[in-house]
Amino acid sequence: NFVNIVTTTRKKLPLGIAQIGKAFRNEITPGNFIFRDREFEQMEIEYFVKPGTDEEWHKHWVEERYNWYLGLGMRQENVRVRRLEPEEQAHYAKDTYEVEYLFPMGWSELEGIANRTDFDLRRHAEFSGRELDYFDEESGEHIVPYVIEPSAGVDRLFMAFLMDAYDEEEVRNETRVILRLHKDLAPIKVAVLPLSRNEKLVPP
């Protein structure tokens, strides 16, 4: 949709396209709970930038995505950014970082932020026969944009936010479970509840 969006919106680089929806993959080893599903909810951004500015924008999006988790109340000691080792990188990636969460079984990925260079548009152009370059008015040149792609599994995010918000406190020698969700995530912002445990005083 890159060419359609550039043509209809007349946007200049850098520009981003964000989407969320069902994703499917041919998972060979399903069974690792929500970490290896064949069908899952995914959200991602395709951020198109000029070649030569990709490393700067990649760094920008790594910081933005990390701060997004902290801004929604995730505890800093439970979330980290890790740069993938060369042998972990996808063949198309110039560089990739992961935002990871400290689950009970250890650190695991919440989101990947990859510098995919011009791989996507070049491959699409190669197999579709369409020109997918971009005319840069400043330089007067036709270029193939690089893509910075933050991509996250929504199911994992929900579990991480729920686990991070879970808390217990002692009240009158009883353990009370509390879900300390950030206000932007909480489905109920305010509640007015009776203090009495007498069921006759509680409205139906």
N, C-alpha and C positions, 0 to 999 in steps of 0.2 A: 504493500500500500504506500510505499515511500513516494513514488512518483505522483500518485493520485493526490496525496496530502500536500506535497509541495506545490503542485499545480493549482489545486483548489483554494488553498489557504495563503499562497504566496509568501510563505514563511521562509526565512533565511536560516542558514546554519549558524549556531547549533539549534537543533529542534528535536523534540522528544515525542514518542508515541507510547502511551501507556495502555495496558489492557489487563483484564482479569477474566478467567474462565476455566473451563474444564480442559485438562491436558491428558493425553494418553501416551503410554510408551510400552514398548515390548520388553517388559521387565522379566528377566530370566529367573531371578531368585526372589519372588515375592514372599512375604511372610514376616518381614522385619517391621511389623506394625505399620505406621504411617510413613516410614522412611523409604520403603520400597514398594510403592503401590503402582498398579497398572493404570489406575485412573485417579486423578487428584486435581485439586483446585490450585491454579498457578496465577501469580501476578508478576508482570514484568514490564520493564521500560526498555524501549529501543531508542537510544539517544545518539543521533547522528551528528558527527563533528567533522571539522576539516582535518585532513591528515597533517600531522605535525603538532596538533593541539590535543591529540588523543590521550597522552599520558597525563596532562594537566586535568583534563575532564575526568579521566579514570580516577585519579586521586580525589577529585571533588565528590564523585558519586560514592566512593567508599566511605568518606567522612559523613556525607549526607545520610546514607543508609544506616550507618552505625548510630548516629545521633537520633535517628528516627525511633529506634528501639529504646534508647535511653529516655527520649522525650515522652514515650508512652508508659514510662514507669518501670521498665526493666532494670533490675539492679546491675550496676556496673561490674560487680565481681562475677556475675553469671553470664556475661556476654563479652565476646572478644572478636577481633579481626585477625585473620590469619592469611598470610600470603602463601599460595600453593607452591610447592616445590616444582622444579621443571618437569619431573617425571609424572606429576599429578595433573599437569596442564592438558587441556584438550588440544588437539592438533591445530585447531583454527585460532587458538588464543595467543595473543602476544603476552598477556599477563592476566592473572585471575586472583581475586581475593575472596575469602568467605567470611561471612558473619556467622559465628558459631555460638551455641548456647550450651551451658553446663547442665545437661540432663543427668538423672541419677546414674545412668550407665556411662557417663563421660561426655566429653565435648562432641557435638554433632552439628552439622551444617543447618542453618536456617535459610541462608541466602547466598548466592554467588554473584559477584560483580566482575564481569569479564570484559576485557578489551578484545573485541573480535576482529579488529582491523577492518579491512574492506572485504573480508571473506564472503559474507552473506550476499552483498549486492553483486559482487563479481560472479559468484556461483549462479545466482538467479539469472543474471544477464546471459551467462554462458549457456544455460539450459533452456531459457525461454526465448532467446534471440532478441530480447528487448534491451534498449539502451536505458540503463539505470544510473547514469551519471548526473551530476549537478553542475549547473553553470554558476561559477562564482563571479559576481559582478565586480568585486574589488580587484581580482587578479586577471579577469577576462579569460579564465581557463575553465575547462570542463574537468571536474574531479569526481572520483568515486569516494563518497564519505566513509569514514570509519564509524564503527558502532560500539558504543559502551552499553553493556546490557546487565542491569541489575535484575535478577530473577529469583523469586522466592516461592516456596510452597506454603500456601495459606494454612493448610492443616497443621503443619509443624508450628507455625507462628501461634495459632490458637493454643496448642498444647503448652508451648513455652510460656506464653503470657499467663495461662491458668496456673501453671506450676510456680511461676515466679510470684504470683499474687497470693498463693495459698499460705495461710498462717494459722497458728493456734495460740490461744492465750488462756491463762487460768483466771476464772472468775468464780468466786465463792466456792473454791475447791472443786470446780468443774472445768473441764477443758472445752473451750468454745472454738469452733472452726470459723475462720474469717477469710473471705476472699477480698484482698486489698487491691482491687482493680483500679487502674488509673481512671479518672473521671471521663476521659474520652472513649474508654472501652466499656465502662460500666453501663449495662442496659437500664438500670434503675439509678437515678441520680440522688433522690431523696425519698425517705420513707418515714411516715408517722405511724408508730406502733404503740399498742397499749402496754402499760407496765405490769398489769395484773395477769396472773396465770389462771385466773378464774374463767373457765370457759363460758360461763353465763354472761360475762361482761364483754366478750368478744363478739362483734357483729358477724352475722352469717356471711 
